[in-house]
C-alpha cells in the first residue's frame, strides 16, 4: 500500500494542505521539484508554502 496520512474530520483545508505538503516532502526526501510535480503545484507555490510554515513555526502559531 502506498504511504498515507489521515486527518480528523473538521480539520481546516489549510491544515490538510500543510499535512499533505509536508508528508509528501518527507516521502520524496525533500526533493522539491518532484514534490511540486506530484502535487500538481508550481515550484514557486511550494516554496511560498514552506516559507509560510517556517514563519508560523518561528512565531509559535499556525494561521488559517
ABEGO torsion letter per residue (X at the ends): XBBBBBBBBGBBAAAAAAAAAAAAAAAAGGBAAAAAAAAGBBAAAAAAAAAAAAAAAAAGBBBX
